[in-house]
């Protein structure tokens, strides 16, 4: 029985972690290096900026560039995608005494909500489970939030560096000492072009990894420093569209059930969201776990199928799609968290560290909160008489995380995602028990298994997908165009994938990818086929890493240019 994990390319910590290579005099020095201009990284930068503003003597000791944020996207926010309904508590704490929620770009508070249990021809409204109640939360575009947070960070003297991919975590003598930025201007075979610019070693007193889902350096750091959780990490894939609609939507909508198959044998778990973005825009998306067993399971096509339901047509009908995007979501939960969130000279922040509450559909405010706490721990370690890279110097970050509300919330739902591996009905019953008892029952640890280890089968799933019409139902290539993808056709391949695999694995990759990057190639005999890859289509969602390959950082500035997601 074929499994994607049987064809995983060789990857180890040495691919993402290494010693500095530039001569001492050519290395760039910064005080604190933050990788990723998402909510977690920028919250960390903002809080550090606030603290350094209050303590100019510390700022002076950190040199010309006290804090630098390295972002691989074209601009901050270009690679950010989420629902997003956000708990505002972390933003309020971050900007306490400086800004209010009225100053932050949102679409206002959630004014109403509805949860539906779906079948093909019906939608039965059910009471919202406690984990899905959103009273007091705000609606926003996370890409717009990223742009706003970057502006706030720069106003505090933080250097925000877009189009700068971090390709290696620099480690010497068991201590993180910075990052290496990627080369720019290489050709398809790695040859330098006329526009070639080599990367640089950037050394820092403290390095913060806030890469978000499927962080390349984060994966290397977890392996290098022995930070694996009790359970392996798992992911879901979310695909969303933004629509301009003729009628305003006055509530948020979540659905469960159809078009997913509820039997545990298929491994299909997830649901949809439909959120208003003011009076004219609506975002609609579908999220499903990447352990689905059917080779023809495609979250992009499941979303198109979902849109054919009359419940959705009543909202979107007569409208126009204006944006599209895809991103993986970290789903392992409490037992997949690292035993420590720091190593000498290093801090792990946000979703890359696994800080996502899947039952509550929340991760953004966890990223912001962990970024703030990481900044405060870093500031303590930068005081005179302290050595930031010594073992234990950053332990206060772990202590703060474990004392925070987010830690208690993650513990209470520690087994809820895993319960649905037993199917929708059994999983729902177990989840209800966990909700009522706040996680006390059933006790113990439910295991997870890597997404890529799921055995594959074929049942004709694709026959249910609607045919694209270019107006309401869309194919993958037109969707990639709608993402604003600007990847150079002739840059080196940033996707590490075995190109000689069993046919079911190649078919699973082709269907799984929302951007039509992989195609089944030539028949090689004995059930083996080649895999054809179009890296320039890639929107860097990270699904291939969960399903047997490896996404590595492409040239800085590549990929989607999200603005509404």
C-alpha positions in Angstrom: 0.0 0.0 0.0 1.6 3.3 -1.1 2.3 6.1 1.4 3.8 9.5 0.6 6.2 9.0 3.5 7.9 6.1 1.6 9.2 8.7 -0.9 10.3 11.6 1.3 13.4 13.3 0.1 16.5 13.3 2.3 16.3 16.3 4.8 18.1 16.9 8.0 19.0 19.7 10.3 22.1 20.4 8.3 19.9 21.6 5.3 18.6 24.5 7.5 21.2 24.9 10.2 24.9 25.6 9.8 27.9 27.7 10.9 28.6 31.2 9.5 30.6 31.2 6.3 31.2 34.9 5.6 34.5 36.4 6.9 34.1 38.2 10.2 34.5 41.6 8.6 31.7 40.9 6.1 29.1 39.8 8.5 26.1 42.1 9.2 25.4 42.7 12.9 22.0 43.3 14.4 20.9 43.2 18.0 17.9 40.9 17.6 17.1 39.1 14.3 13.4 38.2 13.8 12.5 35.8 10.9 9.0 36.4 9.6 6.9 39.6 9.4 3.7 37.9 10.5 1.6 38.7 13.6 4.0 36.9 15.9 7.3 38.3 14.5 6.0 41.9 14.2 4.4 41.8 17.7 7.8 40.7 19.0 9.5 43.6 17.1 6.9 46.1 18.3 7.3 45.1 21.9 11.1 45.3 21.7 10.8 48.7 20.0 8.6 49.9 22.9 11.0 48.6 25.5 14.1 50.1 23.8 12.3 53.4 23.5 11.9 53.3 27.2 15.5 52.2 27.8 17.7 54.1 25.3 20.9 52.9 27.0 20.0 49.3 25.9 19.2 50.4 22.4 22.6 52.1 22.1 24.4 49.0 23.2 22.6 47.0 20.4 24.3 49.0 17.7 23.0 50.7 14.5 20.3 48.1 13.9 18.9 47.1 17.3 16.0 45.0 15.8 15.6 43.6 12.3 12.7 41.7 10.8 13.4 39.5 7.7 10.4 38.8 5.5 10.6 36.6 2.4 7.4 38.1 0.8 7.3 41.1 -1.5 5.9 43.2 1.4 4.8 42.5 4.9 1.4 40.7 4.6 2.1 39.3 1.1 2.2 35.7 2.4 -0.3 36.1 5.2 -3.7 34.2 4.9 -6.3 33.4 7.5 -10.0 33.5 8.1 -9.8 35.7 10.2 -11.9 36.1 13.4 -9.5 37.3 16.0 -9.6 37.5 19.8 -8.5 41.1 20.4 -7.0 40.6 23.9 -3.4 40.2 22.6 -3.6 43.3 20.4 -4.9 45.3 23.4 -2.1 44.1 25.6 0.5 44.9 22.9 -0.7 48.4 22.3 -1.8 49.2 25.9 -1.7 52.9 26.5 -0.7 53.6 22.9 -3.5 52.5 20.5 -7.0 51.3 20.9 -8.8 48.7 18.8 -10.4 51.6 16.9 -6.9 52.4 15.5 -6.4 48.9 14.1 -7.8 48.0 10.7 -10.7 45.6 11.3 -14.2 45.1 10.0 -15.6 45.4 13.4 -16.9 43.0 16.0 -18.7 39.8 15.2 -22.4 40.8 15.2 -23.9 37.3 14.9 -22.9 33.7 14.1 -24.5 30.5 12.8 -23.2 26.9 12.7 -24.7 24.4 10.3 -24.6 20.7 9.9 -24.5 20.1 6.2 -25.8 17.4 3.8 -25.8 17.8 0.0 -29.3 19.2 0.0 -29.9 20.6 3.4 -28.2 22.8 6.1 -29.5 22.3 9.7 -28.6 25.1 12.1 -27.2 23.8 15.4 -26.2 25.6 18.6 -22.7 26.9 18.3 -20.3 24.7 20.4 -18.6 26.6 23.2 -15.3 26.4 21.3 -16.8 28.2 18.3 -18.5 31.1 20.0 -17.0 34.4 18.9 -18.8 37.1 20.9 -16.5 40.1 21.3 -14.0 38.9 18.6 -13.2 41.0 15.6 -13.1 40.4 11.9 -10.0 41.4 9.9 -7.7 40.7 7.0 -4.5 39.2 8.4 -2.5 40.5 5.4 -3.8 44.0 6.1 -3.0 43.5 9.8 0.6 42.5 8.8 1.0 45.8 6.8 -0.3 47.8 9.8 1.9 46.0 12.3 5.0 46.6 10.1 4.2 50.3 10.0 4.0 50.4 13.8 7.3 48.5 14.1 9.1 50.8 11.7 7.8 53.9 13.6 9.6 52.4 16.7 12.9 52.2 14.8 12.7 48.5 13.7 14.2 47.6 10.4 11.7 45.6 8.4 13.4 44.0 5.4 11.0 42.5 2.8 12.1 40.3 -0.1 14.7 38.8 2.2 14.5 35.1 2.6 16.2 33.5 5.6 17.7 30.2 4.3 19.9 29.0 7.2 19.9 29.3 11.0 23.5 30.1 12.0 24.7 28.0 15.0 28.1 27.9 16.6 29.2 25.9 19.6 25.5 24.9 20.3 24.2 28.5 20.2 22.1 30.3 17.7 24.1 33.3 16.4 21.9 34.6 13.6 20.7 33.7 10.1 21.9 33.6 6.5 19.9 35.4 3.9 19.3 33.7 0.5 21.0 34.5 -2.8 19.1 36.5 -5.4 19.4 36.3 -9.2 20.3 32.7 -9.8 19.1 30.8 -12.8 17.2 27.5 -13.0 20.4 25.4 -12.6 21.7 27.7 -9.8 24.0 29.6 -12.1 24.5 33.3 -11.3 22.7 35.7 -13.6 23.6 39.3 -14.4 21.3 40.4 -11.5 23.0 38.0 -9.0 23.3 39.2 -5.4 24.8 36.7 -2.8 23.2 36.2 0.5 24.8 37.4 3.8 25.5 36.1 7.3 23.5 38.2 9.7 24.7 37.7 13.3 22.6 38.6 16.2 22.6 38.4 20.0 19.2 36.7 19.9 17.4 35.1 16.9 13.6 34.8 17.0 11.9 32.4 14.6 8.4 33.5 13.8 8.0 31.9 10.3 4.5 30.7 10.7 3.3 27.3 9.4 5.9 25.0 7.9 8.9 27.2 8.9 12.0 25.9 7.2 14.5 27.2 9.9 12.1 26.2 12.6 12.0 22.6 11.5 15.8 22.6 11.4 16.0 24.2 14.9 13.6 21.7 16.4 15.7 18.8 15.0 19.0 20.4 15.8 18.2 21.3 19.4 16.0 18.2 20.2 12.8 20.1 20.6 10.3 17.5 19.1 7.0 17.2 20.9 5.5 13.9 22.2 3.3 13.7 19.1 4.5 14.4 15.6 3.1 17.7 14.2 0.3 17.5 11.7 -1.3 20.1 9.4 -4.5 21.0 7.5 -4.8 22.9 4.3 -7.0 26.0 4.0 -8.2 27.4 0.7 -10.1 30.6 0.6 -11.7 33.1 -1.7 -12.7 36.8 -1.3 -15.9 37.8 -3.0 -17.5 41.1 -3.8 -21.2 40.4 -3.1 -24.4 42.3 -3.9 -25.9 41.8 -0.4 -24.1 42.3 2.9 -23.6 39.4 5.2 -24.4 40.2 8.8 -23.1 37.1 10.6 -20.2 34.7 10.5 -21.0 31.2 9.3 -19.3 27.8 10.0 -20.3 24.5 8.6 -19.5 20.8 9.3 -20.2 17.7 7.4 -20.8 17.8 3.6 -18.9 17.8 1.3 -16.6 15.7 3.5 -17.2 12.1 4.0 -17.6 11.4 7.7 -16.4 7.8 8.0 -13.0 7.4 9.7 -11.9 5.2 6.8 -11.5 8.2 4.5 -9.6 10.5 6.9 -11.5 13.6 5.8 -11.8 16.1 8.6 -12.5 19.8 8.5 -15.1 22.4 7.8 -15.9 25.8 6.2 -16.0 29.4 7.2 -17.9 32.4 5.6 -17.1 35.7 7.1 -18.2 39.3 6.2 -15.6 41.9 5.4 -17.7 45.0 5.6 -20.8 45.5 3.5 -19.3 44.6 0.1 -16.9 41.7 0.7 -17.2 38.2 2.0 -14.5 35.6 2.5 -15.4 31.9 2.0 -13.0 29.1 2.8 -12.6 25.4 3.4 -10.1 23.8 5.8 -9.4 20.0 5.8 -6.7 17.8 7.3 -3.9 16.6 5.1 -4.2 13.0 6.3 -7.0 12.3 3.8 -6.5 8.9 2.2 -8.2 9.3 -1.2 -5.6 10.3 -3.9 -8.3 12.5 -5.5 -9.0 14.6 -2.3 -8.4 18.2 -3.2 -9.3 21.0 -0.7 -9.4 23.5 -3.6 -12.0 21.4 -5.4 -13.9 20.6 -2.2 -14.3 24.4 -1.7 -15.7 24.7 -5.3 -18.1 21.8 -4.5 -19.1 23.5 -1.2 -20.0 26.7 -3.1 -22.6 24.8 -5.1 -24.8 24.4 -2.0 -27.8 26.6 -1.9 -26.8 28.0 1.5 -23.6 29.4 0.0 -25.2 30.4 -3.3 -27.6 32.7 -1.4 -24.6 34.6 -0.1 -22.3 34.6 -3.1 -24.7 34.4 -6.0 -24.5 37.4 -8.3 -21.1 38.4 -6.8 -17.5 38.4 -8.2 -14.4 36.6 -6.9 -11.6 39.2 -6.3 -8.9 37.2 -4.5 -7.8 33.6 -3.7 -5.2 32.0 -1.5 -4.1 28.8 0.2 -2.1 28.0 3.4 -1.5 25.1 5.7 -2.6 25.3 9.3 -0.7 23.7 12.2 -3.1 21.2 13.9 -1.1 19.0 16.3 -2.1 20.8 19.4 -0.7 20.6 22.9 1.1 17.2 22.7 2.9 18.3 19.5 4.4 21.4 21.2 8.1 21.5 21.8 9.2 20.7 25.3 11.0 24.0 25.3 10.4 27.2 23.2 13.9 28.4 23.5 17.5 27.3 23.0 20.7 29.2 23.6 20.3 32.5 21.6 17.0 31.3 20.1 13.2 31.8 20.6 10.3 30.1 18.8 7.2 32.1 18.4 3.6 31.6 17.1 2.3 29.0 14.7 5.8 27.7 13.7 6.1 26.5 17.3 2.6 24.9 17.2 0.7 27.6 19.1 -2.7 27.1 17.4 -6.1 26.2 19.0 -7.8 24.1 16.3 -11.2 23.6 18.1 -11.5 27.4 18.7 -10.1 28.2 15.2 -7.7 30.6 16.7 -4.0 31.2 16.2 -3.4 34.8 15.4 -3.8 36.2 18.9 -1.6 33.3 20.2 1.1 34.4 17.8 0.8 38.0 18.9 0.8 37.1 22.6 3.8 34.7 22.2 5.6 37.4 20.2 5.1 39.9 23.0 6.3 37.5 25.7 9.3 36.6 23.6 10.3 40.2 23.3 10.1 40.7 27.0 12.2 37.6 27.6 14.8 38.8 25.0 14.9 42.2 26.7 15.6 40.6 30.0 18.4 38.6 28.5 20.0 41.7 26.9 20.6 43.5 30.2 24.1 44.2 31.4 25.6 41.3 33.3 23.6 38.8 31.3 24.7 36.7 28.4 21.8 36.1 26.0 23.3 33.0 24.5 24.0 31.2 27.7 22.0 28.1 28.5 18.9 29.1 30.4 19.1 32.8 29.7 15.8 32.8 27.8 13.9 30.3 30.1 11.7 33.1 31.3 9.9 33.0 27.9 8.8 29.4 28.6 7.7 30.3 32.1 5.6 33.2 30.8 4.0 31.0 28.1 3.1 28.3 30.6 1.6 30.9 33.0 -0.5 32.5 30.2 -4.2 31.9 29.4 -3.2 30.4 26.0 -1.4 27.5 27.7 -4.5 26.6 29.8 -6.7 26.9 26.7 -4.4 24.6 24.7 -4.3 22.0 27.5 -8.1 21.9 27.8 -8.5 20.9 24.1 -5.3 18.8 24.0 -7.0 15.7 22.5 -9.9 17.3 20.6 -8.4 17.3 17.1 -7.2 13.8 17.5 -10.6 12.6 18.5 -11.9 13.1 15.0 -9.5 10.5 13.6 -12.2 8.1 14.8 -14.7 9.6 12.5 -17.2 12.5 12.7 -19.8 10.9 14.9 -17.4 9.3 17.5 -15.1 12.3 17.3 -18.1 14.7 17.9 -19.1 12.7 21.0 -15.6 12.7 22.4 -15.2 16.4 21.7 -18.5 17.1 23.5 -17.2 15.2 26.5 -13.9 17.1 26.4 -15.8 20.4 26.2 -18.1 19.7 29.1 -15.2 18.5 31.4 -12.7 21.2 30.1 -10.5 18.4 28.8 -10.5 16.2 32.0 -12.3 13.4 30.2 -11.2 11.4 28.4 -7.8 11.8 29.9 -4.4 10.7 28.7 -2.7 11.5 25.4 -4.3 10.7 22.0 -1.5 10.0 19.5 -1.1 11.6 16.1 0.5 10.2 13.0 2.3 12.1 10.3 0.0 13.3 7.5 2.4 11.6 5.0 2.0 8.2 6.7 -1.7 7.8 5.7 -2.1 4.9 3.2 -3.6 5.9 -0.1 -6.6 4.6 -1.9 -8.8 5.7 -4.9 -12.6 5.8 -4.8 -13.5 8.1 -7.7 -13.7 11.2 -5.4 -13.1 13.6 -8.3 -16.4 12.7 -10.0 -18.1 14.8 -7.4 -16.2 18.0 -8.2 -18.1 20.6 -10.3 -16.6 21.7 -13.6 -15.0 25.1 -13.7 -17.0 27.9 -15.4 -14.6 30.8 -14.7 -17.4 32.7 -13.0 -18.5 30.8 -9.9 -16.4 27.6 -10.0 -12.7 28.1 -10.7 -9.8 25.9 -11.7 -6.4 26.0 -10.0 -4.4 28.0 -12.5 -6.9 30.9 -12.6 -6.8 30.8 -8.9 -3.0 31.1 -8.8 -3.4 34.2 -11.0 -5.9 35.6 -8.5 -3.2 35.2 -5.7 -1.0 37.8 -7.4 1.8 35.2 -7.7 5.0 36.8 -9.1 7.5 33.9 -9.0 10.2 34.0 -11.7 9.9 31.1 -14.1 13.7 30.7 -14.3 14.7 30.7 -10.7 16.0 27.6 -9.0 13.5 24.9 -7.9 12.7 25.5 -4.2 10.6 22.3 -3.9 12.4 19.1 -2.8 10.3 16.2 -4.1 11.2 12.7 -5.1 10.5 12.6 -8.8 10.2 8.8 -9.2 7.3 7.5 -7.1 4.4 5.1 -7.1 1.5 6.3 -9.2 -0.9 6.8 -6.2 1.6 9.1 -4.5 2.1 11.2 -7.7 -1.7 11.4 -8.1 -2.2 12.4 -4.5 0.3 15.3 -4.9 -1.3 16.4 -8.1 -4.8 16.6 -6.5 -3.6 17.9 -3.1 -1.7 20.9 -4.5 -4.1 23.9 -4.8 -1.7 25.6 -7.3 -1.3 22.8 -9.8 2.5 22.5 -9.2 2.7 18.7 -9.5 1.6 16.5 -12.4 1.8 12.8 -13.0 4.5 12.3 -15.7 5.7 9.3 -17.7 5.0 5.7 -16.8 8.3 4.1 -15.7 7.0 0.6 -15.3 6.4 -1.5 -12.2 3.8 0.9 -10.9 6.2 3.8 -10.9 5.8 7.2 -12.6 7.8 10.4 -12.9 6.6 13.6 -11.3 6.6 16.9 -13.3 7.1 20.1 -11.2 6.2 23.7 -12.1 7.8 25.6 -9.2 6.7 29.0 -10.5 3.1 28.2 -9.7 3.8 27.6 -6.0 2.0 29.9 -3.5 4.1 28.5 -0.7 1.2 27.0 1.2 3.4 24.3 2.7 1.1 21.3 1.9 3.9 19.3 0.2 6.0 19.4 3.4 3.1 17.7 5.2 2.6 15.2 2.5 6.0 13.8 1.8 8.1 16.6 0.2 9.8 19.7 1.4 9.1 23.4 0.8 12.3 25.4 1.1 12.6 29.2 0.9 12.6 30.5 -2.7 14.2 33.7 -3.8 13.0 36.6 -1.7 10.0 38.5 -3.1 8.6 35.3 -4.8 5.2 33.8 -4.3 1.8 35.3 -3.8 1.1 39.0 -3.1 -2.0 38.8 -0.8 -3.7 42.0 0.1 -7.2 41.0 1.2 -6.6 37.6 2.8 
